[in-house]
Amino acid sequence: MGRTSPRTSFREHAEEKRDARFRDWLRDSAEPDWSRMVGHRITEDMAADALPPEALRRYLIYEHGFVETAVTIFAYALAKAPGIAEQAVLVETLHALTTDQLQYFDRVFRQLGVAAAERDSAPLPPDVLAFRDGMMHLAAHGTYEEIIAGMAAAEWMYLTWSRAAHDREPCDPVCAEWIALHVGPQFTAQVDWLLGQLDAVGPALPSRNQHRLADAFHRTLVLEIGFHDAAYEAVSGAADGTDGKRTGVEP
């Protein structure tokens, strides 16, 4: 998708809401897509124990595939980070992705009977490929702040809908654990850090750069909507004619 333009500048937003944070401007500028994603069908179905089994199976396979991409994205952020303090946090994030998240997938795939061959060779629909490639392009070609804005959009969104779903106490153990993973203290601290980074640097950036962060934030949410839609759509063959590899950088 092309660049988006916030309806108001951050300066105008701050004048209207004196206690507004930069994160609030990013979220408000991404409406209605922020609300569309937070209230997506899959978030409602997980909370209500109504997610069709095949949709859950596809969703988890797609999410597992994205872990490798997320590791690469945060590795780019690590390389572009302004200092060692930021790098230290990003190292912890990479560790969590390669331990806690992968351990969750190992457990649930055993529960669901998803063999490694099925997991690793599942064809990816266009919206899943678009999300993967769009986020990899952001990581490879965006600034540190743009990468943080994109990942903040994704992870703040997950925290927001997961908190609402967690309060409804779903019974399905796979969904309940996925939701719990995204409201736990480690994930919550990670989201707080990402948003804190944006609040710290965003207000002082030139307006043009602020709008680039808003664009990265909004585009991520639009890609997330398509990614989550894909869980409900059966795929008959590899969408891009490739061997199904889940990572790649757009040149």
HUQUICOR-V479888 format. One record per residue. SS is DSSP state (2 for helix, 1 for strand, 0 for the rest). PHI is phi in whole degrees, -180 to 180 (999 if undefined). Layout:
# HUQUICOR-V479888
ss: [SS;SS]
phi: [PHI;PHI]
This chain:
# HUQUICOR-V479888
ss: [0;0;0;0;0;0;0;0;0;2;2;2;2;2;2;2;0;0;0;0;0;2;2;2;2;2;2;2;2;0;0;0;2;2;2;2;2;2;0;0;2;2;2;2;2;2;2;0;0;0;0;0;2;2;2;2;2;2;2;2;2;2;2;2;2;2;2;2;2;2;2;2;2;2;2;2;2;2;2;2;0;0;0;2;2;2;2;2;2;2;2;2;2;2;2;2;2;2;2;2;2;2;2;2;2;2;2;2;2;2;2;2;0;0;0;2;2;2;2;2;2;0;0;0;0;2;2;2;2;2;2;2;2;2;2;2;2;2;2;2;2;0;0;2;2;2;2;2;2;2;2;2;2;2;2;2;2;2;2;2;2;2;2;2;2;2;2;0;0;0;0;0;2;2;2;2;2;2;2;2;2;0;0;0;2;2;2;2;2;2;2;2;2;2;2;2;2;2;2;2;2;2;2;2;0;0;2;2;2;2;2;2;2;2;2;2;2;2;2;2;2;2;2;2;2;2;2;2;2;2;2;2;0;0;0;0;0;0;0;0;0;0;0;0;0;0;0;0;0;0;0]
phi: [999;-78;-68;-103;-129;-57;-66;-131;-77;-63;-60;-65;-62;-68;-70;-76;-128;-63;-97;-68;-100;-60;-59;-66;-63;-60;-65;-65;-69;-92;-72;-88;-71;-58;-66;-61;-77;-62;-102;-58;-52;-67;-69;-69;-66;-65;-66;-100;55;-121;-75;-57;-54;-69;-67;-62;-61;-63;-58;-68;-64;-67;-65;-60;-62;-78;-58;-62;-64;-62;-59;-65;-60;-69;-67;-61;-60;-59;-68;-97;-61;-74;-162;-70;-62;-66;-64;-62;-68;-67;-62;-64;-63;-62;-65;-64;-63;-88;-120;-58;-67;-67;-65;-60;-64;-58;-66;-72;-68;-66;-61;-89;71;-92;-76;-58;-64;-67;-62;-86;-115;-60;-66;-105;-72;-55;-68;-71;-64;-64;-65;-56;-70;-65;-72;-67;-65;-59;-66;-74;-114;-86;-77;-55;-64;-67;-62;-61;-63;-64;-72;-64;-58;-65;-80;-65;-60;-62;-61;-65;-73;-68;-61;-65;-69;-62;-64;-88;51;-63;-93;-60;-65;-68;-66;-62;-71;-61;-65;-61;-60;-99;-124;-70;-62;-68;-68;-60;-64;-66;-64;-59;-67;-59;-68;-63;-60;-68;-65;-76;-101;-60;-60;-90;-73;-59;-54;-60;-71;-59;-68;-66;-68;-62;-66;-62;-62;-69;-60;-62;-65;-63;-65;-63;-60;-63;-58;-75;-58;-62;-62;-92;-113;-70;-120;-95;-161;-59;-68;-113;72;-99;-87;90;-59;-99;-128;168;-108;-71;-68]
